[in-house]
Amino acid sequence: SAMAFTASLEITQDQIDQYQQEGYFILESIFSHDELEILRGECDRFVEETDAELAKGKGNNGITHQGKRYFIPNTHTRSAHMYNYAFSPVFAAICRATLGEEAVLFLDQMVVKSAEKGLPFSWHQDSGYLSFDHPPYLTCWATLDDVTIENGTVSLLPYSQLGIKTRVKHIRAPEHNDMVGYFGENPGIPVIVPAGSIAVFSSVCFHRSGPNTTDKPRRAMLTQYASAPILNPETNRAMFDGQQFLREGKIVAAGFSQQP
């Protein structure tokens, strides 16, 4: 049976204030050993599947680069564990504290930096990957391994250090297909936390990550939530998942069903 991910979570007023004023807060050691083992197993399985798919093609797919850096989306549609994770009480508590009583799943993805090769990822806002204005959404970056400077953790730029709280236009960097929105010298604040922690940040909070220089992969799970589906103005259709998560503060996600 699938893991339920029931960790209870107390988010403080200080953390809520920091999210609003600086764009982020950090929750340390939220997930249990057993929950982490499940997540790591699922992550490794998805990387193997992705390698098999890439082997048929040309070795990279957008911002995924085989053997170096992986972004594997929509795991919740392919795994009951990952569905229960994305719609768990942990993220319900985080969404209530940041987005409010209404929340939808925007996007989920595994993010893996391979050992000794994991590429850096340039300074960007997650909102910089959308080409139109939208209400800022929420990113929850959960660590499946202890994260350090050496293995390419995320660094965050607080709003107050940049004076920007809105989406800015990004430029695509040709080398790795990254979108880049900040070219300054500020090194940001590195997130150095144990496995099972969560960096919670707004889609307009600038962040980047360094290369993984260690001999082990650096695995993370990225789940993003919005207060309402984000519509593509060209099609007027919801982008990515858009599945209702919270209604009036209560979890209303329907439960996992194997996608065709």
PAMIKOL-25952 format. One line per field, with one value per residue (C-alpha): residue number from 1; z, y, x negated. Coordinates in pm, 1 decimal. Example, Ala and Ser with C-alpha at 12.3 -4.5 7.8 and 13.67 -1.06 7.14 Angstrom:
! residues 2
nr <- 1 | 2 $
zz <- 780.0 | 714.0 $
yy <- -450.0 | -106.0 $
xx <- -1230.0 | -1367.0 $
END
This chain:
! residues 260
nr <- 1 | 2 | 3 | 4 | 5 | 6 | 7 | 8 | 9 | 10 | 11 | 12 | 13 | 14 | 15 | 16 | 17 | 18 | 19 | 20 | 21 | 22 | 23 | 24 | 25 | 26 | 27 | 28 | 29 | 30 | 31 | 32 | 33 | 34 | 35 | 36 | 37 | 38 | 39 | 40 | 41 | 42 | 43 | 44 | 45 | 46 | 47 | 48 | 49 | 50 | 51 | 52 | 53 | 54 | 55 | 56 | 57 | 58 | 59 | 60 | 61 | 62 | 63 | 64 | 65 | 66 | 67 | 68 | 69 | 70 | 71 | 72 | 73 | 74 | 75 | 76 | 77 | 78 | 79 | 80 | 81 | 82 | 83 | 84 | 85 | 86 | 87 | 88 | 89 | 90 | 91 | 92 | 93 | 94 | 95 | 96 | 97 | 98 | 99 | 100 | 101 | 102 | 103 | 104 | 105 | 106 | 107 | 108 | 109 | 110 | 111 | 112 | 113 | 114 | 115 | 116 | 117 | 118 | 119 | 120 | 121 | 122 | 123 | 124 | 125 | 126 | 127 | 128 | 129 | 130 | 131 | 132 | 133 | 134 | 135 | 136 | 137 | 138 | 139 | 140 | 141 | 142 | 143 | 144 | 145 | 146 | 147 | 148 | 149 | 150 | 151 | 152 | 153 | 154 | 155 | 156 | 157 | 158 | 159 | 160 | 161 | 162 | 163 | 164 | 165 | 166 | 167 | 168 | 169 | 170 | 171 | 172 | 173 | 174 | 175 | 176 | 177 | 178 | 179 | 180 | 181 | 182 | 183 | 184 | 185 | 186 | 187 | 188 | 189 | 190 | 191 | 192 | 193 | 194 | 195 | 196 | 197 | 198 | 199 | 200 | 201 | 202 | 203 | 204 | 205 | 206 | 207 | 208 | 209 | 210 | 211 | 212 | 213 | 214 | 215 | 216 | 217 | 218 | 219 | 220 | 221 | 222 | 223 | 224 | 225 | 226 | 227 | 228 | 229 | 230 | 231 | 232 | 233 | 234 | 235 | 236 | 237 | 238 | 239 | 240 | 241 | 242 | 243 | 244 | 245 | 246 | 247 | 248 | 249 | 250 | 251 | 252 | 253 | 254 | 255 | 256 | 257 | 258 | 259 | 260 $
zz <- 0.0 | -66.1 | 198.0 | 339.6 | 419.0 | 734.9 | 897.4 | 1097.2 | 1047.6 | 1252.5 | 1050.0 | 1261.1 | 1211.1 | 1171.4 | 876.2 | 717.7 | 762.8 | 611.5 | 310.9 | 250.0 | 313.0 | 169.9 | -54.4 | 126.0 | 445.2 | 531.9 | 712.4 | 839.7 | 873.7 | 799.3 | 643.1 | 832.1 | 746.1 | 597.7 | 391.4 | 258.5 | 162.8 | -39.0 | -211.9 | -293.9 | -436.0 | -655.1 | -766.3 | -866.1 | -1055.9 | -1247.7 | -1339.9 | -1476.7 | -1680.3 | -1810.3 | -1910.2 | -2105.2 | -2284.3 | -2353.8 | -2484.8 | -2771.8 | -2851.3 | -2852.8 | -2486.8 | -2372.8 | -2358.5 | -2288.2 | -1957.6 | -1885.6 | -1985.3 | -1964.0 | -1694.8 | -1568.7 | -1471.5 | -1469.2 | -1447.0 | -1441.4 | -1436.3 | -1334.0 | -1106.8 | -921.1 | -1231.3 | -1244.0 | -879.2 | -588.9 | -350.5 | -538.3 | -559.0 | -181.5 | -140.3 | -363.1 | -189.6 | 164.7 | 487.6 | 485.3 | 167.6 | 274.2 | 578.3 | 364.7 | 108.7 | 379.2 | 525.7 | 191.6 | -65.4 | 162.6 | 177.5 | -195.7 | -373.2 | -685.2 | -783.4 | -1051.6 | -1133.7 | -969.5 | -1077.1 | -958.8 | -988.2 | -985.6 | -1026.6 | -1119.3 | -933.8 | -1043.6 | -1342.4 | -1218.5 | -1413.1 | -1240.1 | -1288.9 | -1355.7 | -1147.5 | -1228.7 | -1095.2 | -1159.5 | -1294.5 | -1551.0 | -1733.0 | -1805.3 | -2072.2 | -1928.3 | -1601.2 | -1344.7 | -969.0 | -808.2 | -723.6 | -463.5 | -497.6 | -238.5 | -290.8 | -72.9 | -22.8 | -63.6 | 25.2 | 263.9 | 58.5 | 61.2 | -151.7 | -276.6 | -415.6 | -579.0 | -335.7 | -411.7 | -319.8 | -270.0 | -312.7 | -52.2 | -193.3 | 24.2 | -127.1 | -480.3 | -433.6 | -677.7 | -593.2 | -942.6 | -1249.6 | -1470.5 | -1828.8 | -1856.3 | -2135.3 | -2255.3 | -2211.4 | -2518.1 | -2345.6 | -2124.5 | -2223.5 | -1881.7 | -1846.2 | -1673.2 | -1500.4 | -1277.5 | -1383.3 | -1069.1 | -820.7 | -514.4 | -419.8 | -245.3 | 66.2 | 26.3 | 160.9 | 369.0 | 530.9 | 595.6 | 377.8 | 431.1 | 457.5 | 246.7 | 105.1 | 51.1 | -188.5 | -412.3 | -790.1 | -800.4 | -553.8 | -743.5 | -696.5 | -859.5 | -789.3 | -824.6 | -984.9 | -797.3 | -736.2 | -509.3 | -597.4 | -523.4 | -695.2 | -537.4 | -543.4 | -473.8 | -520.7 | -647.4 | -602.7 | -703.0 | -605.3 | -710.0 | -554.5 | -874.2 | -1209.5 | -1409.2 | -1752.7 | -2067.1 | -2219.2 | -2574.2 | -2519.8 | -2201.8 | -2072.7 | -1743.0 | -1761.8 | -1627.2 | -1370.3 | -1213.2 | -995.0 | -691.6 | -370.7 | -106.1 | -100.0 | 200.7 | 362.5 | 335.5 | 120.2 | -164.1 | -398.3 | -523.4 | -476.2 | -712.4 | -1025.0 | -1274.7 | -1582.7 | -1919.2 $
yy <- 0.0 | 353.6 | 564.6 | 829.5 | 1110.8 | 1221.3 | 1432.3 | 1701.8 | 2049.6 | 2365.9 | 2677.5 | 2981.7 | 3340.3 | 3431.2 | 3190.8 | 3330.7 | 3685.7 | 3586.9 | 3433.5 | 3755.5 | 3988.6 | 3786.3 | 3527.3 | 3208.6 | 3006.9 | 2674.5 | 2372.0 | 2127.5 | 1748.9 | 1715.6 | 1369.1 | 1047.0 | 790.8 | 560.4 | 838.6 | 934.0 | 574.2 | 559.6 | 892.2 | 790.2 | 456.6 | 628.8 | 889.3 | 627.7 | 431.1 | 741.0 | 825.9 | 471.5 | 502.6 | 843.6 | 703.6 | 428.8 | 688.6 | 917.7 | 624.2 | 595.6 | 965.0 | 1200.9 | 1227.0 | 1544.9 | 1677.2 | 2049.5 | 2120.7 | 1748.4 | 1634.0 | 1259.0 | 1151.0 | 1509.3 | 1669.6 | 1543.9 | 1716.9 | 1447.0 | 1589.9 | 1456.7 | 1177.0 | 1198.2 | 1064.3 | 757.7 | 658.1 | 626.3 | 718.5 | 1039.8 | 1123.5 | 1086.5 | 1299.0 | 1585.0 | 1597.4 | 1532.6 | 1720.3 | 1858.9 | 2057.9 | 2142.1 | 2319.9 | 2499.8 | 2606.6 | 2739.4 | 2945.8 | 3093.9 | 3076.4 | 3060.6 | 2834.9 | 2751.8 | 2565.4 | 2358.1 | 2145.4 | 2336.1 | 2100.7 | 1827.0 | 1714.2 | 1514.4 | 1711.5 | 1511.2 | 1626.9 | 1335.3 | 1261.8 | 1469.8 | 1603.9 | 1778.7 | 2100.8 | 2433.3 | 2604.6 | 2978.5 | 3255.6 | 3258.3 | 3299.7 | 2999.0 | 3258.6 | 3348.8 | 3023.8 | 3157.8 | 3426.3 | 3612.3 | 3779.7 | 3558.3 | 3548.4 | 3417.0 | 3048.0 | 2838.0 | 2612.2 | 2344.1 | 2202.4 | 1893.6 | 1733.0 | 1355.2 | 1379.5 | 1607.2 | 1918.4 | 2119.3 | 2368.7 | 2070.5 | 1877.5 | 2172.6 | 2293.1 | 2580.1 | 2938.6 | 3194.9 | 3573.5 | 3743.0 | 4006.5 | 4276.7 | 4222.9 | 4269.7 | 4497.2 | 4287.2 | 4103.3 | 4065.2 | 3854.0 | 3994.0 | 3901.9 | 3619.4 | 3539.3 | 3182.3 | 3080.1 | 2872.8 | 2638.0 | 2444.6 | 2593.8 | 2763.7 | 3084.7 | 3356.1 | 3663.3 | 3795.4 | 3867.7 | 4036.4 | 3934.3 | 3856.1 | 3492.4 | 3445.3 | 3236.8 | 2866.5 | 2613.8 | 2373.7 | 2125.2 | 1751.9 | 1510.7 | 1542.0 | 1922.3 | 2165.6 | 2504.0 | 2691.7 | 2986.0 | 3205.0 | 3168.6 | 3525.4 | 3454.2 | 3434.5 | 3113.3 | 2913.2 | 2596.1 | 2497.5 | 2191.5 | 1861.8 | 1794.5 | 1489.7 | 1118.7 | 1074.7 | 1213.6 | 1506.6 | 1428.0 | 1664.1 | 1668.1 | 1986.2 | 2040.9 | 2363.7 | 2490.8 | 2787.5 | 2955.2 | 2881.3 | 2719.4 | 2938.0 | 2994.2 | 3024.9 | 3351.3 | 3217.9 | 2912.3 | 3014.4 | 2663.2 | 2565.6 | 2503.7 | 2178.4 | 1994.4 | 2235.8 | 1964.4 | 2105.1 | 2035.5 | 2259.3 | 2398.5 | 2616.7 | 2486.1 | 2116.4 | 1855.4 | 1761.1 | 1571.7 | 1266.4 | 1001.0 | 822.1 | 655.4 | 501.0 | 721.6 | 551.4 $
xx <- 0.0 | -114.9 | -285.6 | -52.3 | -304.9 | -129.8 | -403.1 | -229.4 | -360.5 | -355.2 | -432.0 | -511.6 | -400.2 | -768.7 | -794.8 | -478.1 | -612.1 | -946.9 | -770.5 | -580.0 | -875.9 | -1166.6 | -1002.9 | -1099.1 | -1134.9 | -1301.8 | -1156.0 | -1420.1 | -1385.8 | -1014.5 | -998.3 | -1064.9 | -1331.0 | -1065.0 | -910.7 | -1255.3 | -1331.6 | -1007.6 | -1085.1 | -1442.7 | -1327.1 | -1068.8 | -1322.9 | -1581.5 | -1316.2 | -1205.3 | -1565.8 | -1613.6 | -1293.0 | -1403.6 | -1743.9 | -1568.7 | -1352.4 | -1649.9 | -1854.8 | -1606.5 | -1652.8 | -1944.5 | -2039.5 | -1871.9 | -1522.0 | -1480.3 | -1654.0 | -1715.7 | -2066.4 | -2126.7 | -2370.7 | -2402.4 | -2073.5 | -1716.0 | -1378.3 | -1110.7 | -757.1 | -415.2 | -533.3 | -199.6 | -21.7 | -248.5 | -290.2 | -46.2 | -330.1 | -400.6 | -30.0 | 1.6 | -309.7 | -189.3 | 150.2 | 24.9 | 106.8 | -249.7 | -186.9 | 167.4 | 20.8 | -239.0 | 23.2 | 256.6 | -29.9 | -136.3 | 145.6 | 448.9 | 753.2 | 767.3 | 489.1 | 432.3 | 133.9 | -55.3 | -343.2 | -546.3 | -891.2 | -1187.7 | -1512.3 | -1834.7 | -2194.7 | -2414.2 | -2738.6 | -3040.8 | -2852.8 | -2538.4 | -2516.1 | -2466.2 | -2131.3 | -2127.7 | -1967.1 | -1596.1 | -1246.5 | -1022.8 | -778.2 | -1046.4 | -964.8 | -614.0 | -599.5 | -299.5 | -200.6 | -24.5 | 32.2 | -287.2 | -269.8 | -449.7 | -753.1 | -833.9 | -1183.6 | -1226.1 | -1565.7 | -1598.8 | -1968.1 | -2157.6 | -2232.1 | -2553.8 | -2743.4 | -2947.5 | -2652.0 | -2483.1 | -2220.9 | -1985.0 | -2074.3 | -1798.4 | -1801.6 | -1580.6 | -1344.6 | -1503.0 | -1847.7 | -1718.8 | -1419.2 | -1215.0 | -892.5 | -748.6 | -824.2 | -1100.5 | -1175.1 | -1429.2 | -1674.9 | -1733.7 | -2097.8 | -2188.3 | -2433.0 | -2187.3 | -1847.4 | -1819.9 | -1622.6 | -1828.8 | -1686.6 | -1964.6 | -2322.8 | -2455.7 | -2724.0 | -2509.5 | -2585.3 | -2250.5 | -2182.0 | -2264.4 | -2013.0 | -2224.7 | -1988.7 | -1952.4 | -1756.5 | -1382.1 | -1382.5 | -1178.2 | -1276.0 | -948.8 | -970.8 | -761.1 | -775.3 | -911.5 | -1194.5 | -1524.7 | -1723.2 | -1998.4 | -2192.9 | -2556.1 | -2715.5 | -2728.8 | -3098.8 | -3045.7 | -3044.4 | -2672.8 | -2361.3 | -2177.1 | -1806.6 | -1519.1 | -1143.7 | -985.2 | -612.4 | -444.6 | -101.9 | 110.3 | 413.4 | 607.8 | 524.8 | 285.7 | 436.5 | 229.5 | 359.2 | 320.0 | 541.4 | 726.6 | 657.7 | 499.9 | 125.7 | -15.5 | 191.8 | 440.1 | 595.8 | 781.2 | 588.0 | 748.0 | 1098.2 | 1187.6 | 869.5 | 957.1 | 782.7 | 1018.7 | 782.4 | 966.7 | 698.4 | 462.9 | 592.3 | 353.0 | 345.2 | 405.6 $
END
